[in-house]
Amino acid sequence: MSRSEEIYYLAVWWGWLAFQTCLRSVFFLLLVDAVYQFVVSLRGIFEQKAPPPAVKYRRFAILIPAHNEAAVLSPLLESLRKQTYPAKHFRVFVSCDNCDDDTAELAASGGAVALIRTDADKRGKTWNVRWALSRIPMEEFDAMAMFDADNLVEGDFLASMNDYMEANPDAEAIQGVLDIKNPDDNWLTKSYAVAYWFTNRFWQMARVLWGLSCTLGGTGLVIRSSTLRKLGWDLESLTEDLEMSTRLILSGSRVHWNNHAKIYDEKPQSLSMSTKQRTRWMQGHYWVCARYGAKAFVMFIQTRQIQYLDLLLYLLAPAKCCLAIMAMVGGMAFTLINNSMLFPTLIKKIPHTAAEWAIFLGMPFVTMALFCCFCAIVGPSLRFGRLTFRYLKNTFAYLWFGLTWIPILFRAPFIAGRQSEWAKTEHTRNISLEQVPRRE
């Protein structure tokens, strides 16, 4: 063998060794993260105690940002009128953003204050909320509650939030339970429902029970007026809820979770609309990560407080998913090349038959399917308060829903700079609170 050939084979060997080391390091880091997330999620098994009844009534400004929501606004206003909380202690504001339907008229007839916004250049919820807060006399209120126009609100929502605020005076922002108002429309809304019912307990509530921070969900939230004055609402991303959560955590506070205050949110019934919605979410998520991720890391290094590391890991979640997918593909490629081409004589068993190849290539999907089965049983069972297998038959639909996230996760970072392009999610399900499947 010539000298040049020796150098060539040596370079190939070291390159292959470097690839192997890098791949193993990635798998190790992902495994550590998975163990951490699993340990955190275990607290979701336990219930959150309801706060004792408050002795003081706080005044709430209820903000509903809306753009052409005449089809769904009235049931929301009706559910707010039926609150058990004294009507004199809250006022409803509907911020009508460039509406050309009857949204403003319905808001006024439903007992709300209609704020008319006509700025055609800065459209979307982020700008609408910022504008509305400059028109609402927040000095007259103790806190702001925000809902989307398609929501329905349980009758004790404000009362439960008031109880929580009195029992937890340090709670600057509180997220209520985000449930689904149309879970049984089709396979897609069922998949959304299973995902939300599982993450409500094992992601959001579990963190709060550990003393960590959950994240705001964009609706069904309450923020103290003092916090709005301190942090402002000069947000820039398409995911104003995540950006506000991040700024709140980095200020030294955290987002609380109230598992006894529930709202119902409409989910899209078409995959194309769902893809647009989730792409917007991921655009904003990547942007917030790029904007605040380094600061979260620095604060963790300086303070050694786990909530900053937890925030960083959440901001990195989409990137971690992409990295895991690439590592899985790289690991399978490594196994095939290493076992069948480089060292075939050292391996006693490699895939030969079609069945063996199917098992080898299908194991990741089998693992994901088993996890989807687990979610489809545990999430709905905790939601309805009894063991139910009703959504188990939707396991493969839920798996497909998960797989549809893959192109979104890989595409979103390349368009994350376009934070001014708001893609509205159309809402059409005009149903009352009594028509929503609820806990028995």
TIFI-115671 format. One line per field, with one value per residue (C-alpha): residue number from 0; x, y, z. Coordinates in nm, 2 decimals, padded with zeros to 4 digits. Example, Ala and Ser with C-alpha at 12.3 -4.5 7.8 and 13.67 -1.06 7.14 Angstrom:
2
seq: 0_1
xx: 01.23_01.37
yy: -00.45_-00.11
zz: 00.78_00.71
***
This chain:
440
seq: 0_1_2_3_4_5_6_7_8_9_10_11_12_13_14_15_16_17_18_19_20_21_22_23_24_25_26_27_28_29_30_31_32_33_34_35_36_37_38_39_40_41_42_43_44_45_46_47_48_49_50_51_52_53_54_55_56_57_58_59_60_61_62_63_64_65_66_67_68_69_70_71_72_73_74_75_76_77_78_79_80_81_82_83_84_85_86_87_88_89_90_91_92_93_94_95_96_97_98_99_100_101_102_103_104_105_106_107_108_109_110_111_112_113_114_115_116_117_118_119_120_121_122_123_124_125_126_127_128_129_130_131_132_133_134_135_136_137_138_139_140_141_142_143_144_145_146_147_148_149_150_151_152_153_154_155_156_157_158_159_160_161_162_163_164_165_166_167_168_169_170_171_172_173_174_175_176_177_178_179_180_181_182_183_184_185_186_187_188_189_190_191_192_193_194_195_196_197_198_199_200_201_202_203_204_205_206_207_208_209_210_211_212_213_214_215_216_217_218_219_220_221_222_223_224_225_226_227_228_229_230_231_232_233_234_235_236_237_238_239_240_241_242_243_244_245_246_247_248_249_250_251_252_253_254_255_256_257_258_259_260_261_262_263_264_265_266_267_268_269_270_271_272_273_274_275_276_277_278_279_280_281_282_283_284_285_286_287_288_289_290_291_292_293_294_295_296_297_298_299_300_301_302_303_304_305_306_307_308_309_310_311_312_313_314_315_316_317_318_319_320_321_322_323_324_325_326_327_328_329_330_331_332_333_334_335_336_337_338_339_340_341_342_343_344_345_346_347_348_349_350_351_352_353_354_355_356_357_358_359_360_361_362_363_364_365_366_367_368_369_370_371_372_373_374_375_376_377_378_379_380_381_382_383_384_385_386_387_388_389_390_391_392_393_394_395_396_397_398_399_400_401_402_403_404_405_406_407_408_409_410_411_412_413_414_415_416_417_418_419_420_421_422_423_424_425_426_427_428_429_430_431_432_433_434_435_436_437_438_439
xx: 00.00_00.14_00.19_-00.10_-00.33_-00.23_-00.31_-00.64_-00.75_-00.63_-00.83_-01.14_-01.09_-01.05_-01.35_-01.56_-01.45_-01.53_-01.88_-01.93_-01.82_-02.04_-02.34_-02.29_-02.26_-02.58_-02.76_-02.62_-02.74_-03.08_-03.10_-03.01_-03.28_-03.54_-03.47_-03.50_-03.83_-03.96_-03.87_-04.04_-04.35_-04.40_-04.55_-04.84_-04.98_-05.07_-05.36_-05.33_-05.52_-05.79_-05.71_-05.95_-06.22_-06.10_-06.23_-06.16_-06.29_-06.03_-06.13_-06.06_-06.03_-06.12_-05.96_-06.07_-05.86_-06.07_-06.05_-06.38_-06.50_-06.88_-06.93_-06.81_-06.80_-07.16_-07.12_-06.80_-06.98_-07.26_-07.03_-06.87_-07.21_-07.28_-06.97_-07.04_-06.81_-06.99_-07.05_-06.95_-06.59_-06.51_-06.55_-06.52_-06.33_-06.34_-06.06_-06.19_-05.88_-05.97_-06.30_-06.53_-06.81_-07.04_-06.79_-06.81_-07.19_-07.21_-06.96_-07.16_-07.49_-07.33_-07.24_-06.88_-06.69_-06.60_-06.26_-06.22_-05.88_-05.81_-05.43_-05.40_-05.02_-04.96_-05.21_-05.23_-05.29_-04.96_-05.02_-05.38_-05.32_-05.05_-05.29_-05.58_-05.38_-05.31_-05.68_-05.80_-05.77_-05.56_-05.52_-05.88_-05.82_-05.61_-05.55_-05.61_-05.77_-05.74_-05.94_-05.96_-06.29_-06.36_-06.32_-06.58_-06.52_-06.63_-06.86_-06.62_-06.31_-06.28_-06.38_-06.11_-05.85_-05.94_-05.90_-05.56_-05.44_-05.53_-05.37_-05.06_-04.98_-04.65_-04.83_-04.78_-04.92_-05.15_-05.24_-05.57_-05.65_-05.66_-05.92_-06.08_-06.44_-06.46_-06.26_-06.48_-06.52_-06.27_-05.93_-05.74_-05.93_-05.92_-05.54_-05.53_-05.74_-05.52_-05.21_-05.36_-05.51_-05.17_-04.95_-05.18_-05.10_-04.76_-04.60_-04.77_-04.91_-04.62_-04.37_-04.57_-04.59_-04.21_-04.19_-04.09_-04.27_-04.52_-04.58_-04.87_-05.10_-05.22_-05.57_-05.72_-05.45_-05.45_-05.17_-05.16_-05.18_-04.86_-04.68_-04.81_-04.68_-04.34_-04.28_-04.51_-04.65_-04.40_-04.37_-04.25_-04.30_-04.58_-04.60_-04.66_-04.76_-04.42_-04.23_-04.42_-04.36_-03.99_-03.96_-04.15_-03.92_-03.60_-03.73_-03.70_-04.07_-04.26_-04.59_-04.83_-05.09_-05.44_-05.58_-05.93_-05.99_-06.08_-06.15_-06.23_-06.05_-06.16_-05.91_-05.89_-06.07_-05.85_-05.49_-05.39_-05.52_-05.36_-05.03_-05.05_-05.13_-04.85_-04.60_-04.68_-04.63_-04.29_-04.18_-04.24_-04.08_-03.75_-03.75_-03.80_-03.53_-03.28_-03.37_-03.37_-03.20_-02.85_-02.98_-03.15_-02.83_-02.62_-02.87_-02.86_-02.48_-02.48_-02.76_-02.76_-03.14_-03.31_-03.60_-03.36_-03.23_-03.58_-03.67_-03.37_-03.46_-03.81_-03.70_-03.47_-03.75_-03.81_-03.44_-03.40_-03.68_-03.50_-03.17_-03.33_-03.47_-03.13_-02.96_-03.20_-03.15_-02.77_-02.77_-02.95_-02.71_-02.42_-02.54_-02.60_-02.26_-02.06_-02.22_-02.26_-01.97_-01.69_-01.69_-01.93_-01.72_-01.75_-02.13_-02.31_-02.65_-02.75_-03.08_-03.12_-03.48_-03.76_-03.91_-03.58_-03.54_-03.90_-03.82_-03.50_-03.65_-03.98_-03.86_-03.87_-04.23_-04.33_-04.18_-04.37_-04.69_-04.66_-04.61_-04.92_-05.12_-05.01_-05.11_-05.45_-05.54_-05.38_-05.47_-05.84_-05.87_-05.74_-05.95_-06.28_-06.20_-06.23_-06.04_-06.15_-06.03_-06.25_-05.96_-05.73_-05.87_-05.73_-05.37_-05.25_-05.42_-05.24_-04.92_-04.98_-05.05_-04.71_-04.54_-04.69_-04.49_-04.16_-04.17_-04.30_-04.01_-03.75_-03.91_-03.99_-03.63_-03.58_-03.88_-03.85_-03.74_-04.08_-04.26_-04.50_-04.68_-04.98_-05.18_-05.53_-05.69_-06.05_-06.31_-06.65_-06.78_-07.06_-07.16_-07.25_-07.08_-07.35_-07.26_-06.90_-06.80_-06.72_-06.61_-06.89
yy: 00.00_00.34_00.63_00.82_00.53_00.50_00.86_00.83_00.53_00.69_01.00_00.79_00.60_00.91_01.08_00.77_00.77_01.14_01.08_00.79_01.00_01.29_01.06_00.90_01.24_01.36_01.04_01.08_01.45_01.36_01.07_01.30_01.55_01.27_01.15_01.50_01.56_01.22_01.30_01.64_01.49_01.24_01.52_01.54_01.22_01.41_01.65_02.02_02.14_02.39_02.73_02.83_03.08_03.44_03.71_03.99_04.04_04.17_04.37_04.20_04.36_04.09_04.13_03.95_04.03_03.96_03.99_03.90_03.66_03.72_03.35_03.25_03.55_03.54_03.20_03.33_03.65_03.44_03.22_03.54_03.67_03.35_03.38_03.31_03.61_03.94_04.12_04.46_04.33_04.26_04.44_04.28_04.45_04.32_04.47_04.45_04.45_04.57_04.38_04.41_04.19_04.23_04.16_04.51_04.51_04.17_04.27_04.58_04.39_04.12_04.37_04.43_04.74_04.73_04.88_04.96_04.93_05.03_05.00_04.81_04.79_04.61_04.33_04.03_03.94_04.07_04.42_04.41_04.32_04.59_04.85_04.74_04.76_05.12_05.19_05.00_05.19_04.92_05.14_05.07_04.69_04.45_04.21_04.13_03.81_03.73_03.49_03.42_03.50_03.13_03.03_02.92_02.98_02.77_02.96_02.96_03.07_03.42_03.30_03.03_03.28_03.52_03.25_03.15_03.51_03.55_03.22_03.30_03.67_03.62_03.48_03.75_03.55_03.24_03.01_02.82_02.48_02.48_02.23_02.16_02.27_02.05_01.74_01.49_01.67_01.45_01.27_01.60_01.76_01.43_01.44_01.80_01.69_01.40_01.62_01.89_01.66_01.49_01.80_02.00_01.75_01.61_01.93_02.24_02.14_01.91_02.19_02.42_02.14_02.12_02.49_02.56_02.77_02.66_02.88_03.10_02.96_03.27_03.24_03.15_03.35_03.61_03.87_04.12_04.49_04.56_04.30_04.46_04.80_04.64_04.44_04.61_04.44_04.55_04.20_04.13_03.77_03.57_03.38_03.66_03.42_03.24_03.57_03.71_03.39_03.41_03.77_03.70_03.40_03.60_03.88_03.64_03.54_03.24_03.15_02.97_02.70_02.69_02.35_02.45_02.73_02.59_02.73_02.56_02.64_02.56_02.36_02.36_02.08_02.08_01.97_02.27_02.52_02.33_02.33_02.71_02.75_02.53_02.68_03.02_02.87_02.73_03.05_03.24_02.97_02.97_03.35_03.36_03.10_03.30_03.62_03.50_03.16_03.29_03.50_03.21_03.01_03.29_03.33_02.96_02.97_03.27_03.17_02.78_02.81_02.52_02.73_02.90_02.57_02.44_02.75_02.70_02.34_02.44_02.71_02.45_02.19_02.22_02.22_01.91_01.73_01.80_01.69_01.37_01.29_01.35_01.15_00.86_00.86_00.90_00.61_00.38_00.48_00.42_00.07_-00.03_00.10_-00.02_-00.37_-00.45_-00.26_-00.19_-00.48_-00.75_-01.03_-00.91_-00.90_-01.23_-01.10_-00.82_-00.77_-01.00_-01.08_-00.84_-00.91_-00.84_-00.51_-00.41_-00.47_-00.28_00.02_00.01_00.00_00.39_00.40_00.11_00.31_00.62_00.42_00.28_00.62_00.74_00.46_00.57_00.93_00.82_00.64_00.85_01.19_01.13_00.93_01.21_01.46_01.28_01.16_00.79_00.52_00.54_00.37_00.59_00.76_00.45_00.38_00.71_00.61_00.59_00.91_01.07_00.92_01.06_01.40_01.38_01.29_01.60_01.81_01.70_01.92_02.21_02.18_02.17_02.45_02.70_02.81_02.93_03.16_03.26_03.61_03.68_03.77_04.02_03.77_03.67_03.37_03.39_03.06_03.06_02.97_02.84_02.62_02.83_02.60_02.67_02.56_02.30_02.13_02.07_01.72_01.78_01.59_01.39
zz: 00.00_-00.10_00.14_-00.02_00.02_00.38_00.44_00.26_00.46_00.78_00.71_00.63_00.96_01.17_00.99_01.06_01.42_01.46_01.31_01.55_01.85_01.75_01.70_02.04_02.21_02.05_02.16_02.52_02.54_02.41_02.65_02.95_02.83_02.80_03.15_03.28_03.10_03.23_03.59_03.56_03.41_03.69_03.91_03.67_03.82_04.13_04.15_04.22_04.53_04.47_04.65_04.93_04.86_04.85_05.08_04.83_04.48_04.23_03.93_03.60_03.25_03.00_02.67_02.35_02.05_01.74_01.36_01.18_01.45_01.41_01.36_01.71_01.93_02.08_02.27_02.43_02.55_02.68_02.88_03.03_03.12_03.31_03.53_03.90_03.97_04.04_03.72_03.87_03.92_03.56_03.22_02.88_02.60_02.24_02.03_01.67_01.45_01.09_01.10_00.80_00.95_01.25_01.52_01.67_01.67_01.83_02.09_02.19_02.19_02.41_02.68_02.59_02.50_02.13_02.06_01.69_01.54_01.18_01.14_00.82_00.83_01.16_01.16_01.38_01.75_01.88_01.75_01.83_02.20_02.23_02.08_02.30_02.62_02.54_02.52_02.83_03.16_03.34_03.65_03.72_03.72_03.93_03.64_03.28_03.16_02.79_02.57_02.20_02.03_01.95_02.32_02.58_02.95_03.24_03.48_03.77_03.57_03.72_04.07_04.06_03.93_04.20_04.46_04.32_04.32_04.68_04.78_04.58_04.60_04.42_04.11_03.84_03.56_03.57_03.30_03.31_03.16_02.78_02.67_02.33_02.25_01.94_02.02_01.83_01.49_01.31_01.34_01.35_01.64_01.83_01.79_01.92_02.21_02.31_02.28_02.50_02.76_02.80_02.80_03.04_03.31_03.23_03.09_03.23_03.57_03.65_03.62_03.85_04.11_04.10_04.16_03.80_03.54_03.29_02.98_02.88_02.62_02.44_02.59_02.92_03.10_03.37_03.42_03.71_03.61_03.80_03.59_03.27_03.39_03.48_03.16_02.91_02.61_02.35_02.21_01.86_01.78_01.63_01.96_02.20_02.47_02.46_02.44_02.74_02.94_02.86_02.96_03.28_03.37_03.29_03.52_03.81_03.82_03.68_03.52_03.75_03.65_03.78_03.71_03.83_03.58_03.24_02.90_02.57_02.25_01.89_01.69_01.31_01.12_00.81_00.79_00.57_00.82_01.11_00.92_00.88_01.25_01.37_01.13_01.28_01.63_01.53_01.35_01.67_01.88_01.69_01.69_02.07_02.12_01.91_02.09_02.45_02.46_02.53_02.81_02.97_02.95_03.10_03.39_03.46_03.47_03.70_03.94_03.91_03.93_03.74_03.61_03.37_03.24_03.21_03.01_02.78_02.72_02.63_02.39_02.23_02.20_01.82_01.75_01.98_01.78_01.45_01.60_01.73_01.39_01.22_01.48_01.43_01.06_01.11_01.36_01.12_00.84_01.07_01.16_00.80_00.68_00.98_00.99_00.62_00.46_00.70_00.94_00.81_00.95_01.30_01.30_01.34_01.25_01.01_00.83_00.52_00.47_00.40_00.75_00.92_00.73_00.82_01.19_01.17_01.00_01.18_01.54_01.58_01.45_01.68_01.98_01.87_01.83_02.18_02.32_02.13_02.28_02.62_02.56_02.41_02.73_03.00_02.87_02.82_03.14_03.35_03.16_03.21_03.56_03.48_03.28_02.92_02.60_02.38_02.20_02.18_01.83_01.72_01.80_01.45_01.36_01.65_01.53_01.18_01.35_01.52_01.19_01.02_01.26_01.10_00.78_01.00_01.24_00.97_00.76_01.04_01.12_00.76_00.78_01.15_01.05_00.91_01.23_01.08_00.85_01.05_00.92_01.07_01.18_01.07_01.34_01.25_01.54_01.69_01.99_02.34_02.66_02.72_02.39_02.48_02.61_02.97_03.28_03.44
***
